[in-house]
Amino acid sequence: MFKMNSARFVSVGGMLTAFAVIFQSAPVFLPMVGLAFSPLSTLPIAIAAYLKISLGIAVYVSSALILTFIYLQEAIILVFTTGLLGVSIGTFLFRKGFFPSILFLAYSYH
């Protein structure tokens, strides 16, 4: 979307990775309340992919690697569901705009 130097790329990617890991691992540390926070891990990945597609993929991969060390089951959930959804939402928003991406994603996940 806009030009990003390497320092900004790393710092924004690190913050969004931290948020994605915190949201995805919430059910491990807060068993009942954390289930409400787990789907929110899609949002930081989608924001990163909206800013720059390579940043979204970097946040997705780094979040999966960090979650592998914390709790393997949550890493598998991120890799196959919430992470892919975040990358696809952010990529479509980056490429097509708001309304075409929402219509296409709503139809493809139906």
C-alpha positions as CSV (number, residue, x, y, z in Angstrom):
1,M,0.0,0.0,0.0
2,F,2.8,2.4,0.9
3,K,6.5,2.3,0.9
4,M,8.0,0.8,4.0
5,N,11.6,0.9,5.0
6,S,13.2,-2.1,6.7
7,A,13.1,-0.8,10.2
8,R,9.3,-0.1,10.0
9,F,8.8,-3.4,8.3
10,V,10.4,-5.3,11.2
11,S,8.8,-3.3,14.0
12,V,5.3,-3.4,12.6
13,G,5.7,-7.1,11.8
14,G,6.9,-7.8,15.3
15,M,4.1,-6.0,16.9
16,L,1.4,-7.7,14.7
17,T,3.1,-11.1,15.3
18,A,3.0,-10.5,19.1
19,F,-0.7,-9.6,18.9
20,A,-1.5,-12.7,16.8
21,V,0.4,-15.0,19.1
22,I,-1.3,-13.5,22.2
23,F,-4.8,-13.8,20.7
24,Q,-4.2,-17.4,19.4
25,S,-2.6,-18.7,22.6
26,A,-5.3,-17.1,24.9
27,P,-7.2,-20.4,25.4
28,V,-4.1,-22.0,26.8
29,F,-3.6,-19.4,29.5
30,L,-7.2,-18.3,30.0
31,P,-9.3,-21.4,29.5
32,M,-12.8,-20.0,29.4
33,V,-12.3,-16.4,28.4
34,G,-9.6,-17.2,25.9
35,L,-11.9,-18.9,23.5
36,A,-13.4,-15.5,22.7
37,F,-10.0,-14.0,22.0
38,S,-8.8,-16.9,19.7
39,P,-10.7,-15.8,16.5
40,L,-9.2,-12.3,16.9
41,S,-5.8,-13.7,15.8
42,T,-7.0,-13.3,12.2
43,L,-7.1,-9.5,12.5
44,P,-3.3,-8.8,13.0
45,I,-2.5,-11.1,10.1
46,A,-5.1,-9.4,7.9
47,I,-3.8,-5.9,8.8
48,A,-0.2,-7.0,8.0
49,A,-1.3,-8.4,4.6
50,Y,-3.3,-5.3,3.8
51,L,-0.2,-3.1,4.5
52,K,2.1,-5.3,2.4
53,I,1.5,-8.9,1.2
54,S,5.1,-10.0,2.1
55,L,4.6,-8.6,5.6
56,G,1.4,-10.6,6.0
57,I,3.1,-13.8,5.0
58,A,6.0,-13.0,7.4
59,V,3.6,-12.4,10.3
60,Y,1.8,-15.6,9.4
61,V,4.9,-17.8,9.4
62,S,6.5,-16.2,12.4
63,S,3.3,-16.5,14.5
64,A,3.1,-20.2,13.5
65,L,6.7,-20.8,14.5
66,I,6.3,-19.1,17.9
67,L,3.1,-20.9,18.6
68,T,4.8,-24.2,17.9
69,F,7.0,-23.6,20.9
70,I,4.1,-22.5,23.1
71,Y,1.4,-25.0,22.2
72,L,1.4,-27.2,19.1
73,Q,-2.4,-27.6,18.8
74,E,-2.9,-23.8,18.6
75,A,-0.2,-23.6,16.0
76,I,-2.0,-26.1,13.8
77,I,-5.2,-24.2,14.2
78,L,-3.5,-21.0,13.2
79,V,-1.8,-22.6,10.2
80,F,-4.9,-24.2,8.7
81,T,-7.7,-21.8,9.7
82,T,-7.3,-18.4,11.2
83,G,-3.9,-17.6,9.6
84,L,-5.0,-18.5,6.1
85,L,-8.2,-16.5,6.5
86,G,-6.2,-13.5,7.6
87,V,-3.7,-13.7,4.7
88,S,-6.5,-14.1,2.2
89,I,-8.6,-11.2,3.6
90,G,-5.6,-8.9,3.7
91,T,-4.5,-9.9,0.3
92,F,-7.9,-9.3,-1.3
93,L,-8.3,-6.0,0.5
94,F,-4.8,-5.0,-0.8
95,R,-5.6,-6.1,-4.4
96,K,-9.3,-5.5,-5.0
97,G,-10.7,-3.1,-2.5
98,F,-13.2,-3.5,0.3
99,F,-16.5,-4.5,-1.4
100,P,-15.2,-7.0,-4.0
101,S,-13.1,-8.8,-1.4
102,I,-15.9,-9.1,1.1
103,L,-18.2,-10.5,-1.5
104,F,-15.7,-12.9,-2.8
105,L,-14.6,-14.1,0.6
106,A,-18.1,-14.5,1.8
107,Y,-19.0,-16.6,-1.2
108,S,-15.8,-18.7,-1.1
109,Y,-16.2,-19.6,2.6
110,H,-19.9,-20.4,2.4
